[in-house]
Amino acid sequence: MPSPKPLVVRCPRCQGEALFDPSNRWRPFCGERCHTGDFAAWANEEFRVPATAENSDDPKDVALPGDSEPARSRPLSH
């Protein structure tokens, strides 16, 4: 029985062909250069998930029960 044809996918970095097989130690990237470049982008925080007030740790972003507006849009009370 012939062995299955290796899967070829697009490299997430350069969009070139990348062998998705255990023989490619850089998979899903095409090679070391794309793998390292992607890792460097993560380390430099170039990839970010947008934060919303729901995900914020800032107490000013927390809505109080019964509020229809976020805390930042309410006037400060002393």
Helices and strands as residue ranges (DSSP letters): E 7-10, E 17-20, H 32-43, G 53-55, G 59-61, G 71-73
